[in-house]
Amino acid sequence: MAVQRTFSILKPDATERNLTGAINALIEKAGLRIVAQKRIRMTREQAETFYAVHKERPFFGELVDFMISGPVVVQVLEGENAVLNYRDVMGATDPSKAADGTIRKLHAKSIGENSVHGSDAPETAAIEIAQFFSGNEIVG
Ligand code: GDP
């Protein structure tokens, strides 16, 4: 399996509770390298574009409002099988269904305020990374 990159967001519920370091420790313990990282406030337009795939879902408005409610940390993670590895580290979308030791089991507040985002496929990762980082901001 080749080295791969995935896109990650530490969501507003995580930054609000000062969990950036705690979550980064779980990421690094799983063998993923944080090769780019910045703390930003998403604009409504950025959040709507990012989650456009969900725009017909009943929770879309709530999701966008949440993502712009406070700072987020956007990241590029690199490692073997990074996309699936990070999905495993994150745990299930609904924290009540997440496995022990996962970020969402340990830290998520609810199915909406669930602390982290991770890309679902390498193709999506490339699109999501390009939305927030230019090539020279990623240092592998
Ligand atoms: P993920 O890939 O595990 O993040 O899950 P999805 O792609 O299915 O959903 C994207 C994000 O939408 C989730 O991480 C949640 O923040 C939010 N979300 C998903 N389902 C619900 C829901 O039923 N209610 C609310 N409020 N938010 C949801």
Backbone and ligand atoms as CSV (ligand in chain L), in Angstrom:
chain,resi,resn,atom,element,x,y,z
A,1,MET,N,N,0.850,-1.211,0.000
A,1,MET,CA,C,0.000,0.000,0.000
A,1,MET,C,C,0.879,1.252,0.000
A,2,ALA,N,N,0.623,2.131,-0.951
A,2,ALA,CA,C,1.442,3.336,-1.101
A,2,ALA,C,C,1.087,4.379,-0.044
A,3,VAL,N,N,2.007,5.306,0.133
A,3,VAL,CA,C,1.731,6.438,1.023
A,3,VAL,C,C,0.640,7.289,0.381
A,4,GLN,N,N,-0.290,7.699,1.206
A,4,GLN,CA,C,-1.493,8.383,0.722
A,4,GLN,C,C,-1.715,9.628,1.584
A,5,ARG,N,N,-2.529,10.564,1.067
A,5,ARG,CA,C,-2.900,11.736,1.873
A,5,ARG,C,C,-4.406,11.789,2.068
A,6,THR,N,N,-4.811,12.302,3.219
A,6,THR,CA,C,-6.224,12.524,3.463
A,6,THR,C,C,-6.409,13.909,4.061
A,7,PHE,N,N,-7.640,14.412,3.990
A,7,PHE,CA,C,-7.949,15.740,4.512
A,7,PHE,C,C,-8.715,15.589,5.817
A,8,SER,N,N,-8.357,16.391,6.796
A,8,SER,CA,C,-8.968,16.317,8.127
A,8,SER,C,C,-9.408,17.707,8.570
A,9,ILE,N,N,-10.507,17.748,9.316
A,9,ILE,CA,C,-10.901,18.989,10.003
A,9,ILE,C,C,-11.147,18.671,11.469
A,10,LEU,N,N,-10.544,19.447,12.362
A,10,LEU,CA,C,-10.930,19.429,13.767
A,10,LEU,C,C,-12.032,20.484,13.883
A,11,LYS,N,N,-13.231,20.021,14.207
A,11,LYS,CA,C,-14.436,20.854,14.101
A,11,LYS,C,C,-14.574,21.822,15.294
A,12,PRO,N,N,-15.514,22.783,15.193
A,12,PRO,CA,C,-15.626,23.811,16.252
A,12,PRO,C,C,-15.851,23.258,17.660
A,13,ASP,N,N,-16.531,22.119,17.805
A,13,ASP,CA,C,-16.726,21.588,19.169
A,13,ASP,C,C,-15.398,21.147,19.774
A,14,ALA,N,N,-14.449,20.762,18.914
A,14,ALA,CA,C,-13.126,20.334,19.389
A,14,ALA,C,C,-12.255,21.540,19.740
A,15,THR,N,N,-12.215,22.548,18.864
A,15,THR,CA,C,-11.382,23.723,19.178
A,15,THR,C,C,-11.939,24.455,20.399
A,16,GLU,N,N,-13.271,24.474,20.522
A,16,GLU,CA,C,-13.910,25.172,21.648
A,16,GLU,C,C,-13.482,24.566,22.986
A,17,ARG,N,N,-13.275,23.238,22.993
A,17,ARG,CA,C,-12.878,22.557,24.235
A,17,ARG,C,C,-11.351,22.368,24.317
A,18,ASN,N,N,-10.608,23.060,23.445
A,18,ASN,CA,C,-9.132,23.041,23.511
A,18,ASN,C,C,-8.571,21.628,23.311
A,19,LEU,N,N,-9.146,20.895,22.336
A,19,LEU,CA,C,-8.769,19.493,22.135
A,19,LEU,C,C,-7.827,19.274,20.950
A,20,THR,N,N,-7.292,20.346,20.371
A,20,THR,CA,C,-6.424,20.176,19.197
A,20,THR,C,C,-5.259,19.230,19.500
A,21,GLY,N,N,-4.585,19.460,20.595
A,21,GLY,CA,C,-3.425,18.626,20.930
A,21,GLY,C,C,-3.812,17.191,21.236
A,22,ALA,N,N,-4.904,17.012,21.976
A,22,ALA,CA,C,-5.345,15.655,22.336
A,22,ALA,C,C,-5.703,14.858,21.087
A,23,ILE,N,N,-6.378,15.499,20.137
A,23,ILE,CA,C,-6.757,14.795,18.902
A,23,ILE,C,C,-5.529,14.565,18.029
A,24,ASN,N,N,-4.650,15.561,17.944
A,24,ASN,CA,C,-3.422,15.365,17.159
A,24,ASN,C,C,-2.584,14.212,17.717
A,25,ALA,N,N,-2.592,14.031,19.017
A,25,ALA,CA,C,-1.835,12.916,19.612
A,25,ALA,C,C,-2.406,11.571,19.140
A,26,LEU,N,N,-3.734,11.466,19.048
A,26,LEU,CA,C,-4.354,10.223,18.558
A,26,LEU,C,C,-4.013,9.995,17.082
A,27,ILE,N,N,-3.998,11.078,16.311
A,27,ILE,CA,C,-3.655,10.988,14.885
A,27,ILE,C,C,-2.220,10.476,14.729
A,28,GLU,N,N,-1.311,11.065,15.473
A,28,GLU,CA,C,0.104,10.692,15.340
A,28,GLU,C,C,0.359,9.288,15.879
A,29,LYS,N,N,-0.364,8.909,16.934
A,29,LYS,CA,C,-0.206,7.566,17.504
A,29,LYS,C,C,-0.617,6.497,16.483
A,30,ALA,N,N,-1.539,6.867,15.599
A,30,ALA,CA,C,-2.004,5.924,14.570
A,30,ALA,C,C,-1.033,5.856,13.388
A,31,GLY,N,N,0.068,6.583,13.446
A,31,GLY,CA,C,1.073,6.510,12.388
A,31,GLY,C,C,0.849,7.507,11.260
A,32,LEU,N,N,-0.095,8.439,11.456
A,32,LEU,CA,C,-0.340,9.462,10.433
A,32,LEU,C,C,0.503,10.696,10.744
A,33,ARG,N,N,1.076,11.306,9.691
A,33,ARG,CA,C,1.872,12.529,9.852
A,33,ARG,C,C,1.023,13.726,9.469
A,34,ILE,N,N,1.067,14.774,10.299
A,34,ILE,CA,C,0.356,16.020,9.989
A,34,ILE,C,C,1.302,16.841,9.117
A,35,VAL,N,N,1.086,16.805,7.788
A,35,VAL,CA,C,2.032,17.450,6.869
A,35,VAL,C,C,1.590,18.860,6.465
A,36,ALA,N,N,0.385,19.261,6.897
A,36,ALA,CA,C,-0.074,20.646,6.755
A,36,ALA,C,C,-1.167,20.864,7.787
A,37,GLN,N,N,-1.200,22.081,8.325
A,37,GLN,CA,C,-2.204,22.364,9.354
A,37,GLN,C,C,-2.387,23.870,9.485
A,38,LYS,N,N,-3.637,24.324,9.532
A,38,LYS,CA,C,-3.870,25.732,9.870
A,38,LYS,C,C,-5.227,25.895,10.537
A,39,ARG,N,N,-5.270,26.894,11.417
A,39,ARG,CA,C,-6.507,27.196,12.144
A,39,ARG,C,C,-7.191,28.343,11.409
A,40,ILE,N,N,-8.440,28.118,11.028
A,40,ILE,CA,C,-9.168,29.117,10.241
A,40,ILE,C,C,-10.600,29.230,10.758
A,41,ARG,N,N,-11.274,30.265,10.310
A,41,ARG,CA,C,-12.708,30.341,10.493
A,41,ARG,C,C,-13.308,30.166,9.101
A,42,MET,N,N,-14.073,29.122,8.903
A,42,MET,CA,C,-14.686,28.896,7.588
A,42,MET,C,C,-15.743,29.948,7.325
A,43,THR,N,N,-15.820,30.386,6.080
A,43,THR,CA,C,-16.939,31.241,5.687
A,43,THR,C,C,-18.140,30.340,5.391
A,44,ARG,N,N,-19.327,30.954,5.383
A,44,ARG,CA,C,-20.529,30.174,5.050
A,44,ARG,C,C,-20.383,29.553,3.657
A,45,GLU,N,N,-19.846,30.322,2.726
A,45,GLU,CA,C,-19.686,29.819,1.362
A,45,GLU,C,C,-18.738,28.614,1.314
A,46,GLN,N,N,-17.643,28.702,2.049
A,46,GLN,CA,C,-16.697,27.565,2.093
A,46,GLN,C,C,-17.366,26.315,2.666
A,47,ALA,N,N,-18.125,26.497,3.744
A,47,ALA,CA,C,-18.770,25.341,4.392
A,47,ALA,C,C,-19.836,24.741,3.476
A,48,GLU,N,N,-20.585,25.600,2.792
A,48,GLU,CA,C,-21.626,25.099,1.874
A,48,GLU,C,C,-20.999,24.342,0.709
A,49,THR,N,N,-19.896,24.859,0.194
A,49,THR,CA,C,-19.201,24.170,-0.903
A,49,THR,C,C,-18.647,22.846,-0.416
A,50,PHE,N,N,-18.010,22.873,0.758
A,50,PHE,CA,C,-17.380,21.671,1.296
A,50,PHE,C,C,-18.391,20.547,1.492
A,51,TYR,N,N,-19.571,20.891,2.006
A,51,TYR,CA,C,-20.588,19.870,2.308
A,51,TYR,C,C,-21.703,19.824,1.251
A,52,ALA,N,N,-21.430,20.304,0.032
A,52,ALA,CA,C,-22.448,20.368,-1.019
A,52,ALA,C,C,-23.127,19.023,-1.261
A,53,VAL,N,N,-22.377,17.934,-1.089
A,53,VAL,CA,C,-22.933,16.599,-1.300
A,53,VAL,C,C,-24.120,16.324,-0.371
A,54,HIS,N,N,-24.194,17.049,0.753
A,54,HIS,CA,C,-25.270,16.843,1.728
A,54,HIS,C,C,-26.383,17.888,1.625
A,55,LYS,N,N,-26.389,18.697,0.542
A,55,LYS,CA,C,-27.281,19.864,0.589
A,55,LYS,C,C,-28.779,19.534,0.599
A,56,GLU,N,N,-29.141,18.340,0.172
A,56,GLU,CA,C,-30.557,17.949,0.240
A,56,GLU,C,C,-30.928,17.296,1.576
A,57,ARG,N,N,-29.949,17.052,2.430
A,57,ARG,CA,C,-30.224,16.361,3.697
A,57,ARG,C,C,-30.860,17.332,4.695
A,58,PRO,N,N,-31.720,16.805,5.583
A,58,PRO,CA,C,-32.431,17.700,6.518
A,58,PRO,C,C,-31.497,18.442,7.482
A,59,PHE,N,N,-30.302,17.892,7.717
A,59,PHE,CA,C,-29.401,18.515,8.683
A,59,PHE,C,C,-28.417,19.491,8.041
A,60,PHE,N,N,-28.553,19.760,6.720
A,60,PHE,CA,C,-27.555,20.572,6.013
A,60,PHE,C,C,-27.371,21.968,6.648
A,61,GLY,N,N,-28.494,22.647,6.915
A,61,GLY,CA,C,-28.416,24.005,7.476
A,61,GLY,C,C,-27.729,23.995,8.830
A,62,GLU,N,N,-28.121,23.023,9.644
A,62,GLU,CA,C,-27.533,22.879,10.983
A,62,GLU,C,C,-26.021,22.604,10.883
A,63,LEU,N,N,-25.662,21.755,9.927
A,63,LEU,CA,C,-24.253,21.384,9.732
A,63,LEU,C,C,-23.422,22.604,9.332
A,64,VAL,N,N,-23.928,23.378,8.384
A,64,VAL,CA,C,-23.203,24.577,7.934
A,64,VAL,C,C,-23.100,25.585,9.083
A,65,ASP,N,N,-24.201,25.820,9.799
A,65,ASP,CA,C,-24.171,26.755,10.935
A,65,ASP,C,C,-23.130,26.316,11.962
A,66,PHE,N,N,-23.087,25.012,12.222
A,66,PHE,CA,C,-22.117,24.482,13.194
A,66,PHE,C,C,-20.675,24.702,12.719
A,67,MET,N,N,-20.418,24.415,11.452
A,67,MET,CA,C,-19.034,24.489,10.948
A,67,MET,C,C,-18.478,25.916,10.922
A,68,ILE,N,N,-19.392,26.912,10.919
A,68,ILE,CA,C,-18.919,28.305,10.926
A,68,ILE,C,C,-19.082,28.953,12.309
A,69,SER,N,N,-19.447,28.145,13.301
A,69,SER,CA,C,-19.743,28.691,14.636
A,69,SER,C,C,-18.485,29.006,15.448
A,70,GLY,N,N,-17.340,28.543,14.991
A,70,GLY,CA,C,-16.087,28.794,15.713
A,70,GLY,C,C,-14.919,28.375,14.842
A,71,PRO,N,N,-13.688,28.526,15.344
A,71,PRO,CA,C,-12.524,28.148,14.553
A,71,PRO,C,C,-12.488,26.649,14.280
A,72,VAL,N,N,-11.896,26.289,13.163
A,72,VAL,CA,C,-11.607,24.885,12.859
A,72,VAL,C,C,-10.120,24.772,12.547
A,73,VAL,N,N,-9.597,23.555,12.647
A,73,VAL,CA,C,-8.214,23.303,12.232
A,73,VAL,C,C,-8.282,22.370,11.027
A,74,VAL,N,N,-7.820,22.869,9.875
A,74,VAL,CA,C,-7.793,22.027,8.676
A,74,VAL,C,C,-6.400,21.427,8.552
A,75,GLN,N,N,-6.359,20.167,8.115
A,75,GLN,CA,C,-5.089,19.431,8.109
A,75,GLN,C,C,-4.976,18.535,6.878
A,76,VAL,N,N,-3.742,18.269,6.494
A,76,VAL,CA,C,-3.458,17.185,5.557
A,76,VAL,C,C,-2.671,16.131,6.327
A,77,LEU,N,N,-3.165,14.896,6.285
A,77,LEU,CA,C,-2.517,13.782,6.972
A,77,LEU,C,C,-1.924,12.844,5.933
A,78,GLU,N,N,-0.757,12.328,6.234
A,78,GLU,CA,C,-0.056,11.461,5.279
A,78,GLU,C,C,0.368,10.166,5.962
A,79,GLY,N,N,0.247,9.073,5.230
A,79,GLY,CA,C,0.690,7.784,5.767
A,79,GLY,C,C,0.195,6.651,4.890
A,80,GLU,N,N,0.609,5.449,5.228
A,80,GLU,CA,C,0.125,4.263,4.508
A,80,GLU,C,C,-1.385,4.181,4.679
A,81,ASN,N,N,-2.102,4.010,3.587
A,81,ASN,CA,C,-3.546,3.795,3.669
A,81,ASN,C,C,-4.237,4.896,4.488
A,82,ALA,N,N,-3.791,6.145,4.310
A,82,ALA,CA,C,-4.208,7.240,5.198
A,82,ALA,C,C,-5.723,7.445,5.256
A,83,VAL,N,N,-6.412,7.295,4.117
A,83,VAL,CA,C,-7.854,7.578,4.104
A,83,VAL,C,C,-8.584,6.627,5.055
A,84,LEU,N,N,-8.369,5.331,4.867
A,84,LEU,CA,C,-9.084,4.354,5.709
A,84,LEU,C,C,-8.531,4.318,7.123
A,85,ASN,N,N,-7.225,4.503,7.250
A,85,ASN,CA,C,-6.630,4.534,8.589
A,85,ASN,C,C,-7.284,5.646,9.418
A,86,TYR,N,N,-7.396,6.843,8.821
A,86,TYR,CA,C,-7.980,7.956,9.587
A,86,TYR,C,C,-9.456,7.715,9.874
A,87,ARG,N,N,-10.194,7.115,8.926
A,87,ARG,CA,C,-11.612,6.802,9.206
A,87,ARG,C,C,-11.702,5.881,10.424
A,88,ASP,N,N,-10.773,4.935,10.529
A,88,ASP,CA,C,-10.761,4.037,11.701
A,88,ASP,C,C,-10.460,4.805,12.984
A,89,VAL,N,N,-9.486,5.712,12.910
A,89,VAL,CA,C,-9.117,6.492,14.097
A,89,VAL,C,C,-10.266,7.402,14.524
A,90,MET,N,N,-11.007,7.942,13.549
A,90,MET,CA,C,-12.137,8.838,13.847
A,90,MET,C,C,-13.268,8.094,14.556
A,91,GLY,N,N,-13.615,6.915,14.058
A,91,GLY,CA,C,-14.767,6.183,14.579
A,91,GLY,C,C,-16.044,6.569,13.854
A,92,ALA,N,N,-17.138,5.892,14.178
A,92,ALA,CA,C,-18.410,6.087,13.486
A,92,ALA,C,C,-18.916,7.523,13.650
A,93,THR,N,N,-19.700,7.984,12.637
A,93,THR,CA,C,-20.268,9.339,12.647
A,93,THR,C,C,-20.998,9.629,13.953
A,94,ASP,N,N,-21.818,8.658,14.386
A,94,ASP,CA,C,-22.573,8.788,15.641
A,94,ASP,C,C,-21.694,8.272,16.787
A,95,PRO,N,N,-21.287,9.155,17.700
A,95,PRO,CA,C,-20.342,8.725,18.750
A,95,PRO,C,C,-20.859,7.575,19.611
A,96,SER,N,N,-22.188,7.435,19.702
A,96,SER,CA,C,-22.716,6.323,20.511
A,96,SER,C,C,-22.457,4.973,19.835
A,97,LYS,N,N,-22.111,5.029,18.532
A,97,LYS,CA,C,-21.810,3.794,17.791
A,97,LYS,C,C,-20.312,3.646,17.512
A,98,ALA,N,N,-19.521,4.591,17.967
A,98,ALA,CA,C,-18.083,4.575,17.673
A,98,ALA,C,C,-17.355,3.587,18.583
A,99,ALA,N,N,-16.320,2.952,18.028
A,99,ALA,CA,C,-15.541,1.960,18.788
A,99,ALA,C,C,-14.714,2.637,19.884
A,100,ASP,N,N,-14.438,1.869,20.921
A,100,ASP,CA,C,-13.610,2.360,22.019
A,100,ASP,C,C,-12.259,2.844,21.498
A,101,GLY,N,N,-11.774,3.923,22.063
A,101,GLY,CA,C,-10.450,4.435,21.715
A,101,GLY,C,C,-10.441,5.360,20.519
A,102,THR,N,N,-11.560,5.466,19.784
A,102,THR,CA,C,-11.602,6.360,18.624
A,102,THR,C,C,-11.803,7.808,19.076
A,103,ILE,N,N,-11.451,8.735,18.179
A,103,ILE,CA,C,-11.588,10.166,18.510
A,103,ILE,C,C,-13.031,10.494,18.864
A,104,ARG,N,N,-13.965,9.982,18.047
A,104,ARG,CA,C,-15.361,10.339,18.294
A,104,ARG,C,C,-15.910,9.695,19.565
A,105,LYS,N,N,-15.485,8.466,19.863
A,105,LYS,CA,C,-15.921,7.840,21.117
A,105,LYS,C,C,-15.402,8.650,22.306
A,106,LEU,N,N,-14.142,9.093,22.188
A,106,LEU,CA,C,-13.525,9.791,23.320
A,106,LEU,C,C,-14.018,11.234,23.460
A,107,HIS,N,N,-14.284,11.900,22.325
A,107,HIS,CA,C,-14.468,13.351,22.400
A,107,HIS,C,C,-15.754,13.909,21.800
A,108,ALA,N,N,-16.419,13.209,20.864
A,108,ALA,CA,C,-17.561,13.819,20.177
A,108,ALA,C,C,-18.719,14.056,21.136
A,109,LYS,N,N,-19.477,15.126,20.875
A,109,LYS,CA,C,-20.616,15.474,21.732
A,109,LYS,C,C,-21.916,14.872,21.228
A,110,SER,N,N,-22.039,14.725,19.893
A,110,SER,CA,C,-23.288,14.236,19.291
A,110,SER,C,C,-23.010,13.863,17.842
A,111,ILE,N,N,-24.035,13.334,17.155
A,111,ILE,CA,C,-23.854,12.968,15.738
A,111,ILE,C,C,-23.503,14.193,14.887
A,112,GLY,N,N,-23.970,15.367,15.266
A,112,GLY,CA,C,-23.647,16.586,14.519
A,112,GLY,C,C,-22.313,17.172,14.962
A,113,GLU,N,N,-22.170,17.343,16.271
A,113,GLU,CA,C,-20.947,17.942,16.834
A,113,GLU,C,C,-19.978,16.814,17.169
A,114,ASN,N,N,-19.394,16.256,16.098
A,114,ASN,CA,C,-18.636,15.019,16.274
A,114,ASN,C,C,-17.129,15.186,16.063
A,115,SER,N,N,-16.644,16.363,16.351
A,115,SER,CA,C,-15.208,16.671,16.565
A,115,SER,C,C,-14.298,16.631,15.348
A,116,VAL,N,N,-14.519,15.705,14.416
A,116,VAL,CA,C,-13.582,15.584,13.292
A,116,VAL,C,C,-14.280,15.248,11.976
A,117,HIS,N,N,-13.635,15.671,10.901
A,117,HIS,CA,C,-13.993,15.232,9.544
A,117,HIS,C,C,-12.787,14.510,8.958
A,118,GLY,N,N,-13.037,13.476,8.165
A,118,GLY,CA,C,-11.981,12.840,7.385
A,118,GLY,C,C,-12.540,12.432,6.032
A,119,SER,N,N,-11.731,12.579,4.990
A,119,SER,CA,C,-12.196,12.242,3.633
A,119,SER,C,C,-12.641,10.789,3.559
A,120,ASP,N,N,-13.586,10.511,2.637
A,120,ASP,CA,C,-14.099,9.138,2.523
A,120,ASP,C,C,-13.446,8.330,1.396
A,121,ALA,N,N,-12.617,8.977,0.574
A,121,ALA,CA,C,-11.941,8.269,-0.533
A,121,ALA,C,C,-10.760,9.117,-1.006
A,122,PRO,N,N,-9.768,8.508,-1.650
A,122,PRO,CA,C,-8.608,9.282,-2.126
A,122,PRO,C,C,-8.995,10.406,-3.085
A,123,GLU,N,N,-10.000,10.157,-3.945
A,123,GLU,CA,C,-10.415,11.181,-4.916
A,123,GLU,C,C,-11.023,12.383,-4.187
A,124,THR,N,N,-11.850,12.097,-3.181
A,124,THR,CA,C,-12.455,13.181,-2.387
A,124,THR,C,C,-11.358,13.926,-1.630
A,125,ALA,N,N,-10.397,13.187,-1.100
A,125,ALA,CA,C,-9.305,13.808,-0.343
A,125,ALA,C,C,-8.593,14.845,-1.207
A,126,ALA,N,N,-8.301,14.506,-2.457
A,126,ALA,CA,C,-7.578,15.433,-3.340
A,126,ALA,C,C,-8.384,16.721,-3.552
A,127,ILE,N,N,-9.690,16.570,-3.729
A,127,ILE,CA,C,-10.552,17.755,-3.936
A,127,ILE,C,C,-10.608,18.601,-2.666
A,128,GLU,N,N,-10.781,17.934,-1.517
A,128,GLU,CA,C,-10.904,18.659,-0.244
A,128,GLU,C,C,-9.592,19.362,0.122
A,129,ILE,N,N,-8.462,18.686,-0.099
A,129,ILE,CA,C,-7.158,19.299,0.193
A,129,ILE,C,C,-6.991,20.564,-0.653
A,130,ALA,N,N,-7.349,20.461,-1.930
A,130,ALA,CA,C,-7.171,21.603,-2.848
A,130,ALA,C,C,-8.077,22.783,-2.475
A,131,GLN,N,N,-9.183,22.502,-1.762
A,131,GLN,CA,C,-10.063,23.603,-1.358
A,131,GLN,C,C,-9.406,24.485,-0.283
A,132,PHE,N,N,-8.496,23.931,0.494
A,132,PHE,CA,C,-7.945,24.675,1.633
A,132,PHE,C,C,-6.436,24.889,1.613
A,133,PHE,N,N,-5.699,24.131,0.793
A,133,PHE,CA,C,-4.237,24.252,0.811
A,133,PHE,C,C,-3.686,24.381,-0.608
A,134,SER,N,N,-2.654,25.225,-0.740
A,134,SER,CA,C,-1.895,25.227,-1.987
A,134,SER,C,C,-0.721,24.269,-1.806
A,135,GLY,N,N,-0.155,23.828,-2.913
A,135,GLY,CA,C,0.878,22.804,-2.878
A,135,GLY,C,C,2.041,23.127,-1.942
A,136,ASN,N,N,2.489,24.403,-1.930
A,136,ASN,CA,C,3.664,24.719,-1.121
A,136,ASN,C,C,3.370,24.841,0.373
A,137,GLU,N,N,2.096,24.692,0.754
A,137,GLU,CA,C,1.755,24.688,2.194
A,137,GLU,C,C,1.810,23.271,2.767
A,138,ILE,N,N,2.000,22.279,1.903
A,138,ILE,CA,C,2.035,20.883,2.352
A,138,ILE,C,C,3.485,20.425,2.324
A,139,VAL,N,N,3.989,20.075,3.497
A,139,VAL,CA,C,5.411,19.728,3.603
A,139,VAL,C,C,5.518,18.310,4.152
A,140,GLY,N,N,5.732,17.357,3.260
A,140,GLY,CA,C,5.762,15.949,3.650
A,140,GLY,C,C,7.138,15.495,4.109
L,1,GDP,P1,P,-18.792,11.453,8.270
L,1,GDP,O1,O,-18.155,11.130,6.935
L,1,GDP,O2,O,-18.590,10.358,9.291
L,1,GDP,O3,O,-18.384,12.800,8.810
L,1,GDP,O4,O,-20.378,11.482,8.065
L,1,GDP,P2,P,-21.322,12.014,6.868
L,1,GDP,O5,O,-20.532,12.291,5.620
L,1,GDP,O6,O,-22.472,11.071,6.770
L,1,GDP,O7,O,-21.909,13.383,7.453
L,1,GDP,C1,C,-21.147,14.558,7.428
L,1,GDP,C2,C,-21.353,15.307,8.721
L,1,GDP,O8,O,-22.703,15.739,8.797
L,1,GDP,C3,C,-21.164,14.467,9.993
L,1,GDP,O9,O,-19.819,14.315,10.378
L,1,GDP,C4,C,-21.958,15.276,11.005
L,1,GDP,O10,O,-21.229,16.402,11.468
L,1,GDP,C5,C,-23.130,15.751,10.149
L,1,GDP,N1,N,-24.282,14.838,10.306
L,1,GDP,C6,C,-24.448,13.591,9.782
L,1,GDP,N2,N,-25.630,13.059,10.138
L,1,GDP,C7,C,-26.241,13.992,10.920
L,1,GDP,C8,C,-27.490,14.060,11.586
L,1,GDP,O11,O,-28.290,13.119,11.559
L,1,GDP,N3,N,-27.753,15.211,12.280
L,1,GDP,C9,C,-26.877,16.268,12.332
L,1,GDP,N4,N,-27.198,17.367,13.019
L,1,GDP,N5,N,-25.698,16.249,11.703
L,1,GDP,C10,C,-25.374,15.134,11.010
